[in-house]
Amino acid sequence: MNKPVLAKSKAITIFLVFALGYFISNLLRAITATISPELVTEFNLTAGELGLLGGGYFLGFASVQIPLGYLLDSKGPKKIVSYFLSLTIIGLILFASAQNLTMLLVSRILIGVGVGACLMGPLTAYRIWYQDQTQQRANSWMLMVGAIGMLSSSLPVQYFLPIIGWRDIFMYLAVLTFLSIVLIIIFIPKWDSDRITSEDSGDSKLSTVWKNPLFKSLVPMGFFNYGGLFAIQTLWAGPWMVRVSGYTPEESAQGLFLIYFCMLFSFLSWGYFVPRFSKSVSDAVKLLRFGAPINLIVLSIIIYLGPNAGAIHWAIFIVSSIFLSLTQPAVGMAFSLSNAGKALTSFNLLIFIGAFSLQWIIGLIIDLGIGLNFSEINSDAVFLNTSDQSLVLSSRASSGSPYIKRFSRRAVLMVISDFASLRLSSTFLTECPTFSPRSHKRYKILSITVSPQAVCL
């Protein structure tokens, strides 16, 4: 069918307007990592409560994805994105005035609901208004804008924290969100749902999406791989650097800045080159089979290094996960125009349920490990081993490639070996009372592959 493809100048304007909303969405997603020391001090939060608070964003985000798909297909991005961002403003004001954990959590969930359309709205619009070959570039560059938002949540937020405080930062973000709504109302075209429906012969049902073989094959990858990536990059990378690597809060903010800058540059480059070697759904699947397991290798190295793994290692992990960005445009292109919104939001639901679940579980496992007299370093590392195994299994489920299956067997064995080493080293750490994350450079853990041992030097 002939899509209502827009002129280049109009397409650029639409991209930039939507980009501001997605910038705000990602800044709000990742800001918890930077302000977490302030929240922990002011509200006396445990690791589990901090994980729940960070995951509240993803819970709110995920809760609206299915109805959002229907709304985007019928009402269009202009109305829906602007309406939802109005909820974000309410959430931001409530968060800025919160006096307890309950109020923080409720407002955080409301913020997640409000920004739930900031990526799916644009991707639905690109599916209709952009040529097929430019959709993966538009998706990658939207993710690049998201990286700029995350970048802004690190050092810039850390700079303003002592000057105006975290509460005023959220009030200013409410004003910026209002500006985004105004621009969407002015510049985004109206949605001609009748024309799209009349020209599209596809079956416009949600069941069509969930029964699709490609969609089902990507379910584990969306939940574990993509969800785990979000859980780490938006919350736990920051606490890892402070509590495990021994960074100060300022150094952690600098580390997050490095991570997000590397992500920004990788998405910029990826968006430029990916249309040259990925022009269809089948091309995207082939690249996923090759590239998705790479971040498992990097995560295993981080587990092995433990307290010696810092910002540069997490930056490499984030960059190595860039192949996952192929999943969303592949899902969008695999369905008819009348199902594009439902397909994209259904996949996004998987990602954010995974992010919420894994982000909260990280905090619970850290609390449990400390309660069992593990050091916080080993509590974090035990979770990463569990995550690593989950990512391996999800990659295997998401692909029938013999290469993936062979890789998965070796990776699982490596994970089991790492876990055994950490269990033994945890005994050593609890018997060395002078060890702390801040002083990790004064001590050394020696792990032997066949018979792991920990030695206090």
MOHUQUI-V979358 format. One record per run of one state. SS is the DSSP state (hx for helix, st for strand, lp for the rest). FROM is the first residue (numbers start at 1). TO is the last residue. If there is no record, write none. Layout:
ss=SS from=FROM to=TO
ss=SS from=FROM to=TO
//
This chain:
ss=lp from=1 to=7
ss=hx from=8 to=43
ss=lp from=44 to=46
ss=hx from=47 to=63
ss=lp from=64 to=64
ss=hx from=65 to=75
ss=lp from=76 to=76
ss=hx from=77 to=96
ss=lp from=97 to=100
ss=hx from=101 to=117
ss=lp from=118 to=119
ss=hx from=120 to=129
ss=lp from=130 to=131
ss=hx from=132 to=187
ss=lp from=188 to=192
ss=hx from=193 to=199
ss=lp from=200 to=205
ss=hx from=206 to=210
ss=lp from=211 to=212
ss=hx from=213 to=244
ss=lp from=245 to=248
ss=hx from=249 to=277
ss=lp from=278 to=280
ss=hx from=281 to=291
ss=lp from=292 to=293
ss=hx from=294 to=308
ss=lp from=309 to=310
ss=hx from=311 to=320
ss=lp from=321 to=321
ss=hx from=322 to=333
ss=lp from=334 to=336
ss=hx from=337 to=371
ss=lp from=372 to=375
ss=hx from=376 to=398
ss=lp from=399 to=401
ss=hx from=402 to=430
ss=lp from=431 to=436
ss=hx from=437 to=442
ss=lp from=443 to=457
//
